[in-house]
Amino acid sequence: MNGGLNTGIFTHVYGEAAAGKTTFGLQFVRAMYRQGMGTIYINSETTSPVERLEQMTGKSFSDLETLVKIFVPKGFSEQGVLIDDLNLYIRKNTRLVVVDTLTKYYRLALEDKKTNYANHRELNRQAGVLKGLARHNDIAGRSGRFVEDSDLNLEPKEGYVHTKMVHHMSSVERLQRCY
């Protein structure tokens, strides 16, 4: 990552469970807060990032919320609407958008094989919107994606998703768990 995230690009981070993808994203949120810069954090995970962010910054969320906006979509289509509307939430001091994780709801949507093609297109569209948003607003972007342990050997097994992330994201990085 060469010391940080670059503005104007969207970086996609993937790895197995407990590799540190969420913590990695929150480190950037903390850095932005310390510099007085705004962050938009889209959280599709089941746990809230608020407590961890409070621990990392030593501040209560009521102190953080002027610079850190957290959104929690309830499904894949709601995530798409939120991504489409991100320009409404970006302020002059917003320098970072974090999506944790971009593909959680997508993976759940794939359980219905009748809609897989539409879901592939929607993920592709969301990734393209995020990349354009970062470029147009000169902000840094970071998304994450969980992959199974066995997927990592094949870089990863979800070939379609990996190919699209490489195509749409300016940078794709793999985090590995330290044992």
C-alpha positions as CSV (number, residue, x, y, z in Angstrom):
1,M,0.0,0.0,0.0
2,N,3.1,2.2,-0.1
3,G,2.3,4.1,3.1
4,G,-1.4,4.8,2.5
5,L,-4.2,5.0,0.1
6,N,-3.9,7.3,-2.9
7,T,-6.7,9.7,-3.8
8,G,-8.5,9.3,-7.0
9,I,-8.4,5.6,-6.9
10,F,-10.4,2.8,-5.2
11,T,-8.4,0.0,-3.6
12,H,-10.0,-3.4,-3.1
13,V,-8.7,-5.6,-0.3
14,Y,-9.6,-9.3,0.0
15,G,-8.6,-12.1,2.4
16,E,-9.9,-14.8,4.6
17,A,-11.7,-14.3,7.8
18,A,-9.7,-12.6,10.6
19,A,-7.0,-11.4,8.1
20,G,-7.6,-7.8,9.4
21,K,-9.6,-6.4,6.4
22,T,-12.0,-4.4,8.7
23,T,-9.3,-3.3,11.1
24,F,-7.2,-2.2,8.1
25,G,-10.1,0.0,6.8
26,L,-10.7,1.4,10.3
27,Q,-7.0,2.4,10.5
28,F,-7.5,4.7,7.5
29,V,-10.7,6.1,9.1
30,R,-8.8,6.9,12.2
31,A,-6.0,8.5,10.2
32,M,-8.5,10.7,8.4
33,Y,-10.2,11.7,11.7
34,R,-6.9,12.7,13.2
35,Q,-6.2,14.9,10.2
36,G,-9.7,16.5,10.5
37,M,-10.9,14.9,7.3
38,G,-14.2,13.3,6.6
39,T,-15.0,9.6,6.0
40,I,-18.0,7.8,4.7
41,Y,-18.1,4.2,5.9
42,I,-20.6,1.7,4.4
43,N,-21.0,-1.3,6.7
44,S,-22.7,-4.5,5.5
45,E,-21.1,-6.6,8.2
46,T,-23.2,-8.0,11.1
47,T,-21.1,-6.2,13.7
48,S,-20.9,-2.4,14.0
49,P,-17.5,-0.7,13.6
50,V,-18.4,1.9,16.2
51,E,-16.9,0.2,19.2
52,R,-13.7,-0.7,17.5
53,L,-13.4,2.8,16.1
54,E,-13.9,4.3,19.6
55,Q,-11.2,2.0,20.9
56,M,-8.8,2.9,18.1
57,T,-9.3,6.7,18.5
58,G,-9.9,7.0,22.2
59,K,-13.0,9.1,21.4
60,S,-16.7,8.4,21.8
61,F,-18.7,8.1,18.6
62,S,-20.6,11.3,19.4
63,D,-17.2,13.1,19.1
64,L,-16.4,11.2,15.8
65,E,-19.7,11.5,14.0
66,T,-19.1,15.0,12.7
67,L,-16.3,13.6,10.5
68,V,-17.3,9.9,10.2
69,K,-20.6,9.0,8.6
70,I,-21.6,5.3,8.9
71,F,-24.3,3.8,6.6
72,V,-25.7,0.3,7.0
73,P,-27.5,-1.0,3.9
74,K,-30.0,-3.9,4.5
75,G,-29.4,-5.7,1.2
76,F,-27.7,-5.7,-2.2
77,S,-30.2,-3.4,-3.9
78,E,-30.1,-0.9,-1.0
79,Q,-26.3,-1.0,-1.2
80,G,-26.6,-0.1,-4.8
81,V,-28.9,2.8,-4.1
82,L,-26.6,4.1,-1.4
83,I,-23.5,3.9,-3.7
84,D,-25.5,5.8,-6.3
85,D,-26.3,8.5,-3.8
86,L,-22.8,8.9,-2.3
87,N,-22.3,12.2,-4.0
88,L,-25.2,13.6,-1.8
89,Y,-23.1,12.8,1.4
90,I,-19.7,13.8,0.2
91,R,-18.6,17.1,1.7
92,K,-15.7,19.4,1.0
93,N,-13.6,17.7,3.7
94,T,-14.5,14.1,2.7
95,R,-11.3,12.3,1.7
96,L,-12.2,8.6,2.2
97,V,-15.0,6.2,1.4
98,V,-14.8,2.7,2.9
99,V,-17.1,-0.2,1.9
100,D,-16.9,-3.1,4.3
101,T,-17.6,-5.4,2.5
102,L,-18.6,-4.8,-1.1
103,T,-19.5,-8.4,-1.9
104,K,-21.4,-9.6,1.2
105,Y,-24.9,-9.0,0.0
106,Y,-23.8,-10.0,-3.6
107,R,-22.8,-13.4,-2.3
108,L,-26.1,-13.8,-0.5
109,A,-28.0,-12.7,-3.7
110,L,-26.2,-15.4,-5.7
111,E,-28.2,-18.1,-3.8
112,D,-31.0,-17.4,-6.3
113,K,-29.6,-18.8,-9.6
114,K,-32.3,-17.1,-11.6
115,T,-30.9,-13.7,-10.9
116,N,-27.2,-14.4,-11.0
117,Y,-26.6,-12.6,-14.3
118,A,-28.4,-9.5,-13.0
119,N,-26.4,-9.7,-9.8
120,H,-23.1,-9.9,-11.7
121,R,-24.1,-6.8,-13.6
122,E,-25.1,-5.0,-10.5
123,L,-21.8,-5.7,-8.7
124,N,-20.0,-4.6,-11.8
125,R,-22.0,-1.4,-11.9
126,Q,-21.4,-0.7,-8.2
127,A,-17.7,-1.2,-8.5
128,G,-17.6,1.1,-11.6
129,V,-19.6,3.8,-9.7
130,L,-17.1,3.6,-6.8
131,K,-14.1,3.9,-9.0
132,G,-15.6,6.9,-10.8
133,L,-16.6,8.5,-7.5
134,A,-13.0,8.3,-6.3
135,R,-11.6,9.7,-9.5
136,H,-14.2,12.5,-9.9
137,N,-14.0,13.7,-6.3
138,D,-10.2,13.0,-5.8
139,I,-10.9,11.0,-2.7
140,A,-9.4,7.6,-1.6
141,G,-11.7,4.6,-1.6
142,R,-11.3,1.2,0.0
143,S,-13.5,-1.8,-0.2
144,G,-13.1,-5.3,1.3
145,R,-14.1,-8.8,0.4
146,F,-14.1,-12.0,2.4
147,V,-12.9,-15.2,0.6
148,E,-12.8,-18.7,2.0
149,D,-9.5,-20.3,3.0
150,S,-9.7,-22.6,0.0
151,D,-10.5,-19.7,-2.4
152,L,-7.1,-18.1,-1.7
153,N,-5.2,-20.9,-3.4
154,L,-6.9,-20.1,-6.7
155,E,-6.5,-16.3,-6.3
156,P,-9.5,-16.6,-5.4
157,K,-12.0,-19.2,-6.6
158,E,-14.7,-16.6,-7.2
159,G,-13.2,-16.0,-10.6
160,Y,-15.9,-13.6,-11.8
161,V,-15.7,-11.4,-8.8
162,H,-11.9,-11.3,-8.7
163,T,-11.8,-10.5,-12.4
164,K,-14.3,-7.6,-12.1
165,M,-12.5,-6.2,-9.0
166,V,-9.2,-6.2,-10.9
167,H,-10.9,-4.5,-13.8
168,H,-12.8,-1.8,-11.9
169,M,-10.6,-1.1,-8.9
170,S,-7.4,0.8,-9.4
171,S,-5.6,-1.5,-6.9
172,V,-6.4,-5.0,-5.6
173,E,-4.6,-6.1,-2.5
174,R,-4.6,-9.4,-0.6
175,L,-4.4,-9.5,3.2
176,Q,-3.2,-12.7,4.8
177,R,-3.8,-13.8,8.4
178,C,-0.6,-14.0,10.5
179,Y,-0.3,-17.2,12.5
